[in-house]
Amino acid sequence: MRTVLLAVDHIVARTGLRHLLSSCDRLQVVEEWQDPDVVVIEIDHGPDRSWERVPTVCAPVPVLAVTHAGPGVLSRAAQAGIAAVLTHGCFTEADLVNAVLNLTSYAPPAPADLCPREIETMELIARGLSNDEIADLLHLRVKTVKNRINSIFSKLHARHRAEAVAIWLGVHESAPEKVA
């Protein structure tokens, strides 16, 4: 269960966000600081920019911001260290839930049959690294990385990188083994 702290002043926004997040049985909304996995804040239109200090205060917990504000605020939010920003009226319940699930520091349990080297490689794939980048980082040949990735795909029953990442992050069920 991943915990979410709603640090939102506006009662209507807080109630709506709580309702949307409570629809996911993998999330629990908490009322006070209890080592949450994600903090959700709201960025207001006003001149008060105290929200810019939130990522520093909450570190290492990732912060997700929701806002009505435009592009200027979005760039300031990124500079302040806010992990993600969703604009009111432009996201669905699924977008919000997925953003919160993907921002948590929670690491999904590794499938029991992946070896430590495959786990290391899968973590890099999930971060979006290419085969060449993984090879450089791990001081391996690209062919070795490709072999390792093929082994991961086989063990996760994934057909491609995107599916492997979705399985790894827990947002997609592993395909059942094919019976010959």
N, C-alpha and C positions, 0 to 999 in steps of 0.2 A: 504494500500500500504506500503510495507516495503522498506526502502531505503538502498542502498549498496554504500559504498565509496570504489572505486578502488584505492588503494595506490600502484600502480605497475609502476615501472620506464620504463620498456621496452614497447615501443609503440605497437609492434606487439602483445605481450601478453595482454596488456591493451585493445587493440581493439578487440581481440578475446574474451576475458572475457566479455567485454561490450556487444558484439553481442550475446553471449550465454545467459547472464543474462537478456538481453532485450527481449528475446523470452517468458519470463514469465510475464504475465500481473499483477502478484502480487508483482513484484519487480520494483524498480526504481533506476537506477544508477545515483549517484550524483557526481559532479566534486569537490566539496569542503566540508569541515566539516559543516554539517547541522544537527547535532544530528542523525547520521545514525544508523540503527539497526544492521548492520554488517559492518566490515572493512575487505576487501580482500587485502592481500599483497602477494608478490612473494619473496620466499627465493632463493637467488642466490648461486652459487657454491663458490664464492670468499671468501677470509678471513674476509671480513667485516661482522660482526655479529650484526650490529646495529638493525636488525630486532628483536632481542631478547628483546629490550626495548618497542616494539610496544604495546604488551598487557597491560603493565603498563600505558603507555601514553593514550591508548584508553579506559581504564577501565571506566565504566563497560560494554562497548560495546564489544561483542565477536569478535574475530579475526579468520579468515579463511586464511590459507596460501596455495599457490600453489607452487610447486617446481619440479626441475629435480633431486634434491639431494637424497641421499640414507638414510639408516636407522640411521646413526649417527645424521643427521640433524633432523630426525623425533623425536628422543628422546630429543634433545635439545629444539625443538619447544614445546614439551609437558611440559618440565620443565619450559620454559619461560612463559607458560600460554596461548599458542595459542590453541584455542578451537578445531580446526580440521585442518588436512593437507591433501591435494589432490596432488598426483604425476602426473605431465604432462604425457600424453600418457596412463594413467591408469584410467581415469575417463571419463564418458560420459557427455553430456549436462544435462541430467536428474540428474546425480550424483551431479554436481555442483549446479544446482538449488535447489535440495533437501537439500544439505548441507547448503546453504545460508538460506533457509526457516527455517530449524531446528535450526539454531544458533541464530536467532534473539531473542531479548528480548521481542518481541511482544508476547502477550498472546492471544490466540484465544478467542473470546467471548464464554462464557459458554452458553450452550443451556439453554433457559429460564426455562425449567422445571426441571433442576437439582437443588436440594437444596444445601445450603452452605456446609453441611457435605459431600454430594456426590461430589461436586466440589473439596473439600479438598482431598478426596479419589482418584478422577480421576487424580489430579495433581501428587499424589504419584505413581499411576500406571504408568503414563507417564514417570516418572523418573526411572521406572524399578524395583520398590520395590515389594517383594512378599507379599502374604496375611499375613504371620507371621510378616514380618517387618512392614507392615502398622499397624497391631494390636498393636505391641510393641510401635511404635511411637505415635499412637493416644490413647494409653491406653484403648484398646478395646479387646473384645474376638474375636478370629479368625472367629467364626460363625457370629458375627455382621458384620465384614468386608465382609465376603462372601455374606451376605444378601444385604449389601449396593452395592456391585459390581454387583450382579444380577439385582438390581433395575437400576443401571447405564446402564447395557447392554440393558435392556428393553427400557429405555428412549432414548438411542442412536441408537436403532435398530441394535446393534452389536451382533455378534455370539460368539466372543471370545475377549480376552485381546488385541491382536494385532490389530484387527479391531477397537476396542474402542479407542485405542491410535491413530490410523490413522485418525479416525473421529475427535477426540479431537484436533489433530494437524492441521486439515484442509486439509489433503492430501488424504482423502477418503470421498466420499459422504455417508451420512447415508442412509442405506437401507430403501426403502419405507415401510410404514406400510402394513402388510398383511391384506387384507379384507377377513373376514370370510364368 
